[in-house]
Amino acid sequence: MRILITGANGMLGRDLQTVLAATEHDVTALGRAELDVTDRAAVLAAVEGHDWVVNSAAYTAVDDAETDATTAHAVNATAAGYLAEASATHRARMVQISTDYVFDGTANEPYAEDHPVNPLSVYGRTKADGERLVREAAPDAIILRTAWLYGEHGPNFVTAILRATRARETVSVLTDQRGQPTWTRDLAERIRLVIDHGVPGGTYHATNAGDASR
């Protein structure tokens, strides 16, 4: 099968390339420089000829999104809708990567997939809008919600803490949040299984087991 990866130079995108390179799939990996996912015409052209599209392109700067909502919405919502439209047009299946930020964080146990979304941040709202646009354009798309990603490639919370410990004797971190830290290589392997098994369209949660505070 021919698989298109968007956001291919990001933390998850690079692990996806590694995982899929060990398969017989034909992979096209496009980063921001190769594909502007907010350009509808470019997206339609890029998806043509592929059997699967994995959208790992995202605006992930949660704090910055509060003051840059237009860009965050263009990348996380509008672009996701374009990719879903292109997938439906060219009869490709789509995997959309989403986030636990679509919820309000008030639960004391893991959220079920059918729990109503209630995002509290701009970032969460743009990702929830992206989910909606994907479902509308490509009902057979697979939406994978994940959480607290960290990995070998790219900045993340773990590398930020390691960097801080080298610079300061004391590091202060908020303890009022708990989540499910998820290794991007594990998520990439799960995406491979989703593709290989042709999982039915729908919304699924995809995180590592357990939970922790930051």
Secondary structure, DSSP 8 states (H G I E B T S, - for coil): -EEEEESTTSHHHHHHHHHHHTSS-EEEEE-TTT--TT-HHHHHHHHTT-SEEEE------HHHHTT-HHHHHIIIIIHHHHHHHHHHHTT-EEEEEEEGGGS-S--SS---TTS-----SHHHHHHHHHHHHHHHH-TT-EEEEE-SEE-SSS--HHHHHHHHHHH-S------S-EE--EEHHHHHHHHHHHHHHT--SEEEE---SS-EE-
